Amino acid sequence: MRELRMRLAQNYGPLVAFGLFVLIFAVYIGNHPAGLTVAVATTAANKGVLLALVGMAQTLPVLTGGLDLSVGMIFVMCNCIASAMVNGSPLQTATGVAAVLLAGLACGLLNGAIIVYGRLQPIITTLATGAIYYGIALAIRPVPGGEVNEALSDALTNQVFDTVPTTLVLLAAVVIVIWLPFRASALGRGCYAAGSSEPAAYMSGVDINRSKLAAYALCGLLAAVAGLLLTFVTDSGEASAPGGSVYTLNSIAAVVIGGTSLLGGVGGVIGAIFGAFVLRTIGDLLFVFDLPPLWQPLIQGAILLAALSLGAARVLRIRNRLELFG
Amino acid sequence: MPAPDPAQPFWQMEGISKRYGGVTALDNVDFTCRRGRIHAVLGENGAGKSTLIKIMAGVVQPDSGTMRLEGRSVTFAAPVDAMRQGVVSIFQELSLIPDLSVADNLSIVDPPRRFGFIDRAAQRRRAEDLLARVGCDDVHPLELVRNLPLSRRQMVEIAGALGRSPKMLILDEATSALTVADVEKIYEILRRLRGEGLAIVYISHRMHEIAALADDCSVFRNGQHIETFAKGAKTDNEIVELMIGREYRHVFPPKPARNASPEPMLEVEKLSWGDRLTDISLKVDRGEVVGIGGLDGQGQRELLLALFGVLSGVSGTVKVAGQAARLTSPRHAKSPGVGMALIPEDRKTEGLMLPMSVRDNISLAAVEKFTHGLLIDRSAERRAVEDMVQRLAIRAGSADAAVGTLSGGNQQKVVIAKWLMTEARLILLNDPTRGIDVGTKQEIYQLLRRLADAGNAILLYTTDYDELIGCCDRVVMLYDGRIVRELSGNALTERNIVTSALNLPFDAAAEARP
């Protein structure tokens, strides 16, 4: 009983995000003229999973107490690379997929190396590297275009057994193959430790540098998965700066709605996934209620503020006011 | 591994020195520990104890000297190196990670693994074992450390140290946050570990703990290892005698005669804050410099923060110049009706905006004085700052220079100047001379006395006992968040201060009579 209560309290953030998503999604489906059909679910999933993947990527640096402002640009860059390389024979396509993933991983590693070994601040480092990655994207795809392996594209944007959207299966696979092992590794533990209290982690002999490096590298890899998926959804590549920036900012919002603390040390990607779904469903909700889409930013902002306030409750318990600034 | 040879010292340090800037923290120290012994390290604030154990734990590196573990020469570049060699430390500043569970923390370095991943079930069993070993069955292994009270955290910390299979265990004030029952458990564990052949280094300010536990005692003073002796070879009084006796290095301004009809500036009645401050009552008169003494971390810092409105949940009453004051924020504390100023402990983080200019820093707290309507009157500000720079003899190339470019002593003068600008009448100081040069210290002593003579009241916390004796008219001694003794006049001696800091009873013969 005590254990259950403790586990609930420790997963409060993701649970709130999950509840919020179920609520909003139920309202959405209830008011959707077609109800919950496979097609409606697939469209919702395809949009939601893109942001969920970028949100997952963002979660990792945030857990270490950092932030990655280049995540949207890695996403866009990988979209452009994929639109040029993921095509042709199965072997060529596979090579292209590998190249895209490696490119994302390399970008993440570069971010991590600068932050860990160069001791630069994450925000400004990734702002700068993000511009570089966007430059690469522009060089690859000065105008929108390109194409992608159609068979793969069709397979990924439809359903498994004609019922479950394939993108959801992909998301689950990423969680199982990347996140769960990472969470259960000493590297992952080191990320939480570094974000929670870097001095204590150092004093405990935790390898902080390796953990942070891994967090940024995996962030790049996950952004690449998202970029790849975007290419399959849109069948083309586009070096869109506003697109990248919106994904960066929304990824931070998804992370926060999912209960991950921007101070680091608390949270996880599961929360970010539901945070992303919440943000995406709000847009759809406006659509079924026939509200002007102009309202979307306003309502998203209000949801974000509400989520932040839930997380800020601890401030009320602080007895030494200097700790407010710690 | 060969059986430990009791004649062969387990740990040997030779000729260890460490300097921080111009301050010598350890001076050519030799220090030896043996297996199966509990070795207590004693000394005043600044005697070099903390530096010694930080070097042993790999937190700081010595400037010179050698260290040997079981006869082999070792160097520790980081705490993890010391741990790998079996040298495990428990520090006062806890090294637990607040957002991880107890079980995660207990296996933070080498978690049990299966197929390369952390085995959570094994980790939990390990945590249960370790918690049981320290008699802490009430702590759930999945609870976050953040949610545990301080005393439980300390026990978890000790459990974690045991989990690293130490050969040498270093405890720095490890019992300071514990309940009496826990302390008993720790005694029992330490005695058992001693029986198992561990070398244990134990730093404590509580003489009764040392009497109960230690086999050997070493006394440090002024960064030097003074003497090592077997427990019982010396009386408490003789130990105090060894701890004191440092040379007077400062010249203090003469103290004026006590005012016959004092006007109270600050009156504190039964001030308490959580378990850190208990029933503090004290009074500071106009024209008086009152010192707060005691060993580090007995609540002195919290007392000043409570008066300055930084802590919430403080009970008791505070009167300033006869008026009841409700202190809820520094902004309120400095307002003209109260007129309080706090020179904070860490000038770099709490005292100064390092990249801002000397002028902006000095006028920051009093900027309302120069504000007409919406704008700051830059020329009035400039004149006032010039004045203050001259009055305190702040040596800066220009008032436009960034404060970060000044020497430590001049930075501290800027902090003081900032608060003098507010025309405060009650000035609280938190260790204002730490890490600054001797010349500036003298100037600060003169300044404090001048401020007091001008009718202000000064409450000074300092870790330097010379300053308590030389600067203060009266001194209240804190121990464990309480005032244990007030010293003044002829009773204000180093012997009495050290005895009170350790909360020992005064020896009838040793007590100075006014």
Interface residues (C-beta under 8 A of the other chain):
Chain A: R2 E3 M6 R7 Q10 P181 A184 S185 A186 R189 Y192 A193 G195 S196 S197 P199 A200 A201 Y202 M203 S204 G205 V206 G265 V266 I318 R319 N320 R321 L322
Chain B: V59 A78 P79 V80 M83 F91 E93 L94 S95 L96 I97 P98 D99 L100 S101 D104 N105 I108 V109 P111 G116 F117 I118 R120 H140 L142 E143 L144 W273 G274 L305 V310 L311 S312 G313 S329 E350
